[in-house]
């Protein structure tokens, strides 16, 4: 550990930059431009527009921006045109030109003043347009960010039948705006950060002050500040740094690309982390039950919402235990199978050369391979995978006598069940633990499965996400929070927010707003 | 490095605990389904030399699940002899290709000679071994050897043992002249001083030579068939003889086993056509009292029935007619019970009804005195019957079809 730290300091990519740039802006315009040009290595997308201001004293200036990161029309109309044609009035003194430009000339919303070269450079690379003047140690940076992005589109990975279809995009500002549009409350806080020494990725921390637990916010800020990495290309980088115990297959950070899910989380007192460059927004603290819930549960009526939640829990159990139960029962506990079924299964197994365990691992592995192949393939080839999977591997494997038909059913049911989770995150530990449980089942039978289950429950109960017990409100049991876990009460019955995350501001409604039957 | 140390520190205890599990295995021996010889019926008899002769009926799963008809039989028999049952079972591996798996056993057939000699020694293994479940029916081979009965290939139901089990269940529920008994019931009856066990008998109808060939099921009317017979009477663990159909039914009424059965009696005088009453529900209560130092058993039956069939011209709309039917039904039930008690008291001198247990519950002090020689007292015990039948429905027809006007 100590050695690694030393190495990082030596290799710090910012060190050399800093030595050149930590200094203040020079008086000489040409000097500044040279330094910037040199620092960027004569980058081909750097545009430097030198100009002489339209005044009697012939003040020299320059406008700098990175091509492709700025909105060209605003640079053209609101900076270049203003500087070269309108500014400054004829007889302004040299000393006042800068203030004139800053205070009254540029019709741009966001203007920052700085006198540090490194800050200037960072702004330039973030898509701002720099205005430098000769004989002036201050510089202006105008926010003209504008680049090609995807736009707000329909979500692809978390589709719903009822509910908003929009999804986050790769642009941080768009994403925070999507949340702000849902929560028009002055208490919504959006704290900005830059993470990554090389990428300087913009990160925003969102929470509702007064509802979110301050200690969670503070802890999150501390963990984010501690991140020491060269680049953040996706929120997954951040997730791994801020996750609570790093060695657990279960996700302790929730991510989604649905703004409504994030807004819902914020209302429950959670904290969201928006990362520039990815549509996946993180939400902490994340509890086990959050991964079993979908935002649609709240949009559909409460009865079907409850039914679907129970169904998800049931499929969680199937996805986790089905193959291992099949192995355990057919190889250890044949007396548990009703006689006609046993005869049927035995007949299917006649002539199958492998033990049930090998058979199961074979089929499960095949399925995992097929799934991975299906995810990476272009859409046009995707259908080929399903043909290979369904026909060649399923049907033919049975006909060739390599696996028994019952095993194909078991694997298929397991696979289908693992697709039920609204959160892809939670399907991952289920996929992996399934194999360990199969090994336990093949060596110890049901005894092994129960041991695995006990270990699993112990592990889950020992987890925490930002100080909140992972299994709450089951362990510790919070009776009043059960209204929105396995079942969903009608909205007028959800009187309080979950106490695990929103204990500071629990009251959701005043109550007594249950619709009355027959009232006019 | 830190990561590994963290992991090791956290999970060392768990890893050590898991390593203990290897020595703690409960059901270690895993067996694949295709390594099992699934036994569905077990026949036990004594040879003339006094050793056990064991016959096991094992299913051929692929023949049973086959979609097309095959020429191979759906079940296979294996036989072995041994000084003990366990020896015979283990010796069977010399002949059978797979180790025999007894958990799915549906049927146990005891040979008549073994039954007459005493069944208790043979039951110990079946009750002790973990592989045997207690949910198989105990039966007696009545007119043929155990082996002949087990080798009959049955039509309609591919597995003969299943056929017998299903027949016992159906006959018990709809005809009530037999009773399917499980091993735990038999053992507790044998060990109880206040009740003796009964078991159902199996009859072989037809020749055993045709029964064991697939030809047996090639014609719609199979020449050799297995049939469920009436109950056998035991005293302690020895079989004494058989009850006839009426006595068996009477037994079932007394012990409250009748779920559904049929009662026939003539309308008025003999030869005038009959009335059939379907009994749908019957509850029995056995009560014991002491009268002048002697026990008196009273059996109360409450039954509910339908008029099922009427062959003569009577007016079913009149309450008197229904009363008459009720009375005759009650009389018939009472007759059968009396016959049954008479057979038990006079012929076999064995308390198969559990009257002793009833006395034990009601008069424990008296029971302690007579427990040792209960059978002698049983023979002299008075039994009173009180039967109440309610006819509830008359089917979809109010009047008999023959009724004029």
Interface residues (C-beta under 8 A of the other chain):
Chain A: X1 X246 X247 X330 X331 X332 X333 X334 X335 X339 X342 X343 X344 X345 X346 X347 X348 X349 X350 X351 X352 X355 X356 X442 X443 X444 X445 X446 X447 X451 X455
Chain B: X1 X2 X3 X6 X7 X10 X14 X18 X21 X25 X26 X27 X30 X31 X32 X33 X34 X36 X38 X40 X59 X61 X62 X64 X65 X66 X101 X103 X104 X106 X131 X133 X159 X162
